[in-house]
């Protein structure tokens, strides 16, 4: 039996005359308030020759001048925290504050996002910091492994580039290129304002005043990339010093977020690694002690999708681990999932969604993602309803469509002897 949702997953949605979208998800029992802005400008939207400019610009929002540094730090004076990050499709700025600090927080975030003034000295300084960050990412085996997999799966889509760009492109970025990117993309039509947690209607109106008067000369256009049809590279191997195990990732291209097969693929991902009762956890860890942890994910955006399975194993266990994974994928293609296992997996997905909406940070990210993909305040409920409707036959069909062995790419990060 599938559990009914006991917590509302709806939020209020409105679009201002200047094009800015506002989403409100009040939780009056919360002790704090979250104010977030998602800007639909990530690494997928930047030209390859200036790869990394979206991420660089995110750094400059809080660190691009002495005034910006002081503004961003002032949030901490009253017990709040502030965070920024960039992904393939957007930049996210979020604050978690005491409810009474919301008006001040709105003024600060509005100034940081819309003010076009940056200092060239801070630009030069931030470049050094970003190059250090890129070096750290290169040192992280899990991040490097995903980069290898995406590069093998996608030949033309910018998903095959790291979000932060490459050291070469970052070194050659100019101050004018960064300013141009800010001017073109940090406009109301490209922004989603999200309020969650404890706030009053009065304070929500005050927040809006910081954004309603902002305008832009033209609406930015979002580039969409065509579906890739070429076979992915079947195997890519890289040697790395300083690691004790081989990092393995197997994946395949799938479909974009709006495709009818997305709920089925999400259920398949949870079947494989959703909790300690999942198939790969049981087979790889419990039965064979091949790995400490295994993760399967279905990642999707407005014009891309990919399925991946990742784990770390000893060199001598690599062949066996791959064999176990391929066997489980074969079972998805050829055997119906038992009803009790399917129901349990759906319950895990519903539970994860409910916990996500309870978590202050994850809640904002879920709402932002759903808005960017679907422009609909009912999107999460709709998705859960579609997950509940997935059948064993649907899973077999999708597995045969997307997870055939000749559609898979394998990325390996091996210890350098």
ChimeraX attribute file (.defattr): number of C-alpha atoms within 10 A of each C-alpha:
attribute: neighborCount
match mode: 1-to-1
recipient: residues
	/A:1	9
	/A:2	14
	/A:3	13
	/A:4	9
	/A:5	14
	/A:6	7
	/A:7	10
	/A:8	10
	/A:9	19
	/A:10	15
	/A:11	18
	/A:12	14
	/A:13	17
	/A:14	13
	/A:15	13
	/A:16	14
	/A:17	12
	/A:18	16
	/A:19	19
	/A:20	20
	/A:21	21
	/A:22	20
	/A:23	21
	/A:24	22
	/A:25	22
	/A:26	18
	/A:27	16
	/A:28	13
	/A:29	8
	/A:30	14
	/A:31	12
	/A:32	20
	/A:33	24
	/A:34	27
	/A:35	23
	/A:36	26
	/A:37	24
	/A:38	27
	/A:39	24
	/A:40	26
	/A:41	26
	/A:42	23
	/A:43	27
	/A:44	26
	/A:45	20
	/A:46	18
	/A:47	11
	/A:48	15
	/A:49	14
	/A:50	20
	/A:51	26
	/A:52	29
	/A:53	28
	/A:54	29
	/A:55	24
	/A:56	22
	/A:57	21
	/A:58	20
	/A:59	19
	/A:60	22
	/A:61	24
	/A:62	23
	/A:63	22
	/A:64	24
	/A:65	18
	/A:66	12
	/A:67	15
	/A:68	22
	/A:69	15
	/A:70	12
	/A:71	19
	/A:72	20
	/A:73	14
	/A:74	17
	/A:75	20
	/A:76	13
	/A:77	8
	/A:78	11
	/A:79	11
	/A:80	19
	/A:81	17
	/A:82	20
	/A:83	12
	/A:84	17
	/A:85	14
	/A:86	24
	/A:87	17
	/A:88	21
	/A:89	21
	/A:90	24
	/A:91	21
	/A:92	23
	/A:93	22
	/A:94	22
	/A:95	23
	/A:96	24
	/A:97	23
	/A:98	19
	/A:99	19
	/A:100	15
	/A:101	17
	/A:102	25
	/A:103	18
	/A:104	13
	/A:105	25
	/A:106	22
	/A:107	17
	/A:108	17
	/A:109	26
	/A:110	16
	/A:111	16
	/A:112	22
	/A:113	20
	/A:114	17
	/A:115	14
	/A:116	13
	/A:117	14
	/A:118	19
	/A:119	14
	/A:120	14
	/A:121	11
	/A:122	14
	/A:123	21
	/A:124	14
	/A:125	12
	/A:126	18
	/A:127	19
	/A:128	13
	/A:129	13
	/A:130	20
	/A:131	18
	/A:132	13
	/A:133	13
	/A:134	19
	/A:135	13
	/A:136	12
	/A:137	15
	/A:138	15
	/A:139	15
	/A:140	12
	/A:141	20
	/A:142	18
	/A:143	13
	/A:144	19
	/A:145	22
	/A:146	21
	/A:147	19
	/A:148	24
	/A:149	28
	/A:150	24
	/A:151	21
	/A:152	22
	/A:153	27
	/A:154	23
	/A:155	17
	/A:156	14
	/A:157	18
	/A:158	20
	/A:159	19
	/A:160	18
	/A:161	22
	/A:162	23
	/A:163	22
	/A:164	24
	/A:165	23
	/A:166	18
	/A:167	16
	/A:168	13
	/A:169	16
	/A:170	22
	/A:171	15
	/A:172	12
	/A:173	18
	/A:174	16
	/A:175	14
	/A:176	10
	/A:177	13
	/A:178	19
	/A:179	15
	/A:180	12
	/A:181	15
	/A:182	22
	/A:183	15
	/A:184	16
	/A:185	23
	/A:186	19
	/A:187	23
	/A:188	24
	/A:189	23
	/A:190	21
	/A:191	24
	/A:192	23
	/A:193	25
	/A:194	24
	/A:195	27
	/A:196	25
	/A:197	26
	/A:198	20
	/A:199	24
	/A:200	14
	/A:201	10
	/A:202	9
	/A:203	15
	/A:204	16
	/A:205	12
	/A:206	16
	/A:207	21
	/A:208	17
	/A:209	14
	/A:210	16
	/A:211	21
	/A:212	15
	/A:213	11
	/A:214	15
	/A:215	16
	/A:216	15
	/A:217	8
	/A:218	10
	/A:219	15
	/A:220	16
	/A:221	11
	/A:222	12
	/A:223	10
	/A:224	12
	/A:225	13
	/A:226	10
	/A:227	16
	/A:228	14
	/A:229	9
	/A:230	11
	/A:231	16
	/A:232	22
	/A:233	18
	/A:234	18
	/A:235	14
	/A:236	15
	/A:237	14
	/A:238	14
	/A:239	13
	/A:240	17
	/A:241	11
	/A:242	12
	/A:243	16
	/A:244	15
	/A:245	19
	/A:246	22
	/A:247	23
	/A:248	24
	/A:249	24
	/A:250	22
	/A:251	28
	/A:252	27
	/A:253	26
	/A:254	23
	/A:255	22
	/A:256	19
	/A:257	19
	/A:258	14
	/A:259	13
	/A:260	11
	/A:261	18
	/A:262	22
	/A:263	23
	/A:264	22
	/A:265	25
	/A:266	20
	/A:267	22
	/A:268	28
	/A:269	21
	/A:270	23
	/A:271	25
	/A:272	25
	/A:273	21
	/A:274	24
	/A:275	15
	/A:276	12
	/A:277	16
	/A:278	17
	/A:279	18
	/A:280	27
	/A:281	24
	/A:282	17
	/A:283	19
	/A:284	22
	/A:285	17
	/A:286	14
	/A:287	10
	/A:288	14
	/A:289	15
	/A:290	22
	/A:291	19
	/A:292	12
	/A:293	16
	/A:294	21
	/A:295	17
	/A:296	22
	/A:297	19
	/A:298	22
	/A:299	19
	/A:300	19
	/A:301	16
	/A:302	16
	/A:303	17
	/A:304	20
	/A:305	19
	/A:306	21
	/A:307	22
	/A:308	21
	/A:309	20
	/A:310	22
	/A:311	20
	/A:312	24
	/A:313	24
	/A:314	16
	/A:315	13
	/A:316	11
	/A:317	17
	/A:318	19
	/A:319	11
	/A:320	14
	/A:321	24
	/A:322	15
	/A:323	12
	/A:324	17
	/A:325	19
	/A:326	17
	/A:327	12
	/A:328	15
	/A:329	20
	/A:330	17
	/A:331	14
	/A:332	23
	/A:333	21
	/A:334	15
	/A:335	12
	/A:336	15
	/A:337	19
	/A:338	10
	/A:339	12
	/A:340	11
	/A:341	14
	/A:342	22
	/A:343	18
	/A:344	19
	/A:345	26
	/A:346	26
	/A:347	19
	/A:348	19
	/A:349	20
	/A:350	22
	/A:351	15
	/A:352	13
	/A:353	20
	/A:354	17
	/A:355	14
	/A:356	16
	/A:357	21
	/A:358	15
	/A:359	12
	/A:360	18
	/A:361	16
	/A:362	14
	/A:363	22
	/A:364	27
	/A:365	18
	/A:366	14
	/A:367	26
	/A:368	24
	/A:369	18
	/A:370	17
	/A:371	21
	/A:372	19
	/A:373	16
	/A:374	14
	/A:375	13
	/A:376	16
	/A:377	19
	/A:378	16
	/A:379	19
	/A:380	20
	/A:381	16
	/A:382	12
	/A:383	15
	/A:384	17
	/A:385	13
	/A:386	15
	/A:387	21
	/A:388	20
	/A:389	12
	/A:390	20
	/A:391	18
	/A:392	15
	/A:393	15
	/A:394	17
	/A:395	25
	/A:396	22
	/A:397	17
	/A:398	19
	/A:399	20
	/A:400	16
	/A:401	12
	/A:402	20
	/A:403	22
	/A:404	15
	/A:405	14
	/A:406	12
	/A:407	18
	/A:408	22
	/A:409	23
	/A:410	23
	/A:411	27
	/A:412	23
	/A:413	23
	/A:414	23
	/A:415	17
	/A:416	12
	/A:417	9
